[in-house]
Amino acid sequence: MKTPIEQYVIDRVREKRNKEKMSQAALAANLDVSRGFIGDIENPNKRAKYNLNHINELAIIFNCPVWEFLPETALKKR
């Protein structure tokens, strides 16, 4: 199970990816990871998630500040 903050980041990345009409495969190529890894991240039943290095690279890929992937305030645990 992913934590609320992990799911928040995943949701923001998916939103940006979809807005840019970027496939999971294209994002994977840009991040230098497998397409399956992106699929696992976006699957709520898998444990895969982005780390801080991924978030930094995502900000470069989407040409945006790193903070756009993070919530404005802390999220409580479920």
SERO-4910 file (N, C-alpha, C, O; in steps of 0.05 Angstrom, whole numbers):
BEGIN
 pado doro    nc1    nc2    nc3   cac1   cac2   cac3    cc1    cc2    cc3    oc1    oc2    oc3
  Met    A     17    -24      0      0      0      0     18     25      0     37     27     15
  Lys    A     11     43    -17     26     68    -18     16     88      2     -8     89      9
  Thr    A     34    104     13     27    125     32     13    147     18     15    150     -7
  Pro    A     -2    164     32    -15    187     19      4    205      4     -3    214    -18
  Ile    A     27    210     14     46    228      0     56    215    -25     59    228    -46
  Glu    A     62    189    -24     71    174    -47     49    175    -69     55    179    -93
  Gln    A     24    170    -61      2    170    -81     -2    198    -92     -9    201   -116
  Tyr    A      1    218    -76     -2    246    -85     18    252   -107     11    262   -128
  Val    A     43    244   -103     64    249   -123     57    234   -149     59    245   -171
  Ile    A     50    209   -146     43    192   -169     20    205   -185     21    206   -209
  Asp    A      0    214   -171    -23    227   -184    -15    252   -199    -24    257   -221
  Arg    A      3    269   -187     12    293   -200     27    287   -225     24    300   -246
  Val    A     45    266   -224     60    258   -247     42    248   -269     45    256   -292
  Arg    A     23    232   -262      4    221   -282    -12    244   -295    -15    244   -319
  Glu    A    -21    263   -279    -35    287   -290    -17    301   -310    -27    308   -332
  Lys    A      8    307   -303     26    321   -321     31    304   -346     31    315   -369
  Arg    A     35    278   -343     40    260   -365     16    260   -385     20    263   -409
  Asn    A     -8    258   -374    -32    258   -390    -36    285   -404    -44    286   -427
  Lys    A    -31    307   -389    -35    334   -401    -16    337   -425    -24    350   -444
  Glu    A      8    327   -423     27    329   -445     23    307   -466     38    306   -486
  Lys    A      3    290   -462     -3    267   -480     22    250   -483     29    241   -505
  Met    A     35    245   -460     59    229   -460     52    200   -451     38    197   -430
  Ser    A     61    181   -465     55    153   -457     73    145   -434     93    158   -427
  Gln    A     65    123   -421     83    112   -400    110    104   -412    130    108   -399
  Ala    A    110     94   -436    135     86   -449    153    110   -454    177    109   -450
  Ala    A    141    132   -463    157    156   -468    168    168   -442    191    176   -440
  Leu    A    152    168   -421    162    177   -395    184    159   -385    204    168   -375
  Ala    A    180    133   -388    201    114   -379    227    119   -394    249    118   -382
  Ala    A    226    124   -420    250    129   -435    264    155   -426    288    155   -423
  Asn    A    248    175   -420    259    200   -410    272    197   -382    292    210   -376
  Leu    A    260    180   -366    271    175   -338    292    154   -338    305    150   -317
  Asp    A    296    141   -360    316    119   -363    308     96   -344    325     84   -330
  Val    A    282     89   -344    272     65   -329    255     49   -349    250     58   -371
  Ser    A    247     25   -340    231      9   -358    202     19   -358    193     32   -340
  Arg    A    188     13   -380    160     20   -383    144      6   -361    124     17   -351
  Gly    A    152    -19   -355    139    -34   -334    141    -20   -307    122    -22   -290
  Phe    A    163     -6   -302    166      8   -276    145     30   -274    134     33   -252
  Ile    A    141     45   -295    121     66   -294     93     54   -290     77     65   -275
  Gly    A     88     32   -304     63     18   -301     59      9   -272     37     12   -261
  Asp    A     80     -1   -260     78    -10   -232     74     13   -213     59     11   -194
  Ile    A     86     36   -219     82     60   -202     53     68   -203     41     75   -182
  Glu    A     42     69   -227     14     79   -230     -7     58   -222    -30     64   -221
  Asn    A      2     33   -216    -16     12   -207    -18     13   -176      2      9   -163
  Pro    A    -42     19   -165    -44     21   -136    -38     -5   -121    -33     -4    -97
  Asn    A    -38    -28   -135    -32    -53   -122     -3    -61   -121      5    -81   -110
  Lys    A     14    -45   -134     43    -50   -134     57    -31   -115     47    -10   -109
  Arg    A     81    -39   -106     95    -23    -86    114     -2    -98    124     15    -84
  Ala    A    118     -3   -124    136     16   -137    127     45   -133    104     51   -133
  Lys    A    147     62   -131    141     91   -127    165    107   -136    187     97   -140
  Tyr    A    161    133   -139    182    152   -147    199    158   -122    189    159   -100
  Asn    A    225    162   -127    242    172   -105    250    201   -111    241    212   -131
  Leu    A    265    213    -93    272    241    -97    288    247   -123    284    267   -135
  Asn    A    305    228   -131    319    232   -156    300    231   -179    303    247   -198
  His    A    280    213   -179    260    213   -200    245    240   -201    241    251   -222
  Ile    A    237    250   -177    222    275   -176    238    298   -188    228    315   -203
  Asn    A    264    298   -182    281    319   -194    282    316   -224    280    336   -239
  Glu    A    286    292   -234    286    287   -263    259    294   -276    259    305   -298
  Leu    A    237    288   -262    211    294   -273    207    324   -276    195    333   -296
  Ala    A    218    339   -258    216    369   -260    232    378   -284    223    397   -298
  Ile    A    254    365   -290    269    372   -315    253    364   -340    251    380   -358
  Ile    A    242    340   -340    227    330   -363    203    348   -369    198    355   -392
  Phe    A    188    355   -348    164    371   -351    169    401   -349    151    417   -351
  Asn    A    195    409   -346    203    437   -346    186    453   -325    173    473   -332
  Cys    A    186    443   -301    171    456   -279    186    454   -253    206    439   -252
  Pro    A    178    469   -233    192    467   -207    186    440   -194    165    428   -197
  Val    A    204    430   -178    201    405   -163    176    406   -146    163    386   -143
  Trp    A    171    429   -134    149    431   -115    122    425   -128    102    420   -113
  Glu    A    119    427   -154     94    421   -167     85    392   -163     61    385   -168
  Phe    A    103    375   -155     96    347   -150     89    342   -121     82    319   -114
  Leu    A     92    362   -104     87    358    -75     64    375    -65     57    395    -77
  Pro    A     50    365    -44     28    380    -33     37    405    -18     60    407    -10
  Glu    A     20    425    -16     27    450     -2     30    445     28     46    458     41
  Thr    A     15    426     39     17    420     68     21    391     71     17    375     53
  Ala    A     30    383     95     35    355    101      9    339    100    -12    349    107
  Leu    A     12    315     91    -11    296     90    -11    277    113     11    267    120
  Lys    A    -33    273    125    -35    254    148    -35    225    138    -44    219    116
  Lys    A    -24    207    154    -25    179    148    -53    170    149    -70    181    163
  Arg    A    -59    149    135    -86    137    135    -93    125    161   -115    115    165
***
